[in-house]
Amino acid sequence: MSKRVETANKDVGGLNIQGEDDSWDFGTGAGFYVDATKEPYKGGYNMYTYVTEELPKTVFAAFPQLDESRVSITGHSMGGHGALTLSVSAFAPISNPINCPWGQKAFGGYFGEDQQEKWKEHDATELVKKWKGPLDVLIDVQGQLLPENLEKAAKEAGVEGLKVRYQPDYDHSYYTMATFADDHVEHAAKYLFA
């Protein structure tokens, strides 16, 4: 059995929406793996549907030898947030976006400031509060993205299996991701090869 790694580009791009290229942490720079419900992003920013439906369909059609029941997701930063809400492994994820400036900016822009319940549907800390069942999550983080809120929520909900490894000597860069990538591939593989 072998491992296959697919990557989803976080950038939506090509929609020519005024202001979508103005900042690195919103718009084409960060789709946050959500389906936007607020104009002008509604209809064009559908990264949740892309990652959960379109990409897997394309991959499994192109590679029929792959087992659709054995899939894992990992991600870095905003992609780590997506991985936490969709799967089991993350590098420096935005763990509590409704309380983090990056998340507040994105969710306000994609859903609207008045859609707090919709925000919670895409926040790992809020989702873990409702989780029932087994959980085996691996996170490597430097601390600035509120992993302590996720840990606290999991503990209060009685959810075990959240492993957060603080990496104080690393920053929020791809070097950090590259340093710990093998650990996350192995974490995912233990389920893929079970």
Protein Blocks (a to p, Z undefined) as FASTA:
>chain_A
ZZddddddfblghnlpghklmpfkgcjlogolpacfbdfkgojacmklmmmmmmmmmmmm
mmmmbcfklccdddehjlmmmmmmmmmbdehiafblmlgfklmmmmmmmnopklmmmmmm
mcfklmmmmpgcddddddddehlnopmmmmmmmmmnopghiacdddfkbccdfklmmmmm
mmmmmmmmmmmmZZ
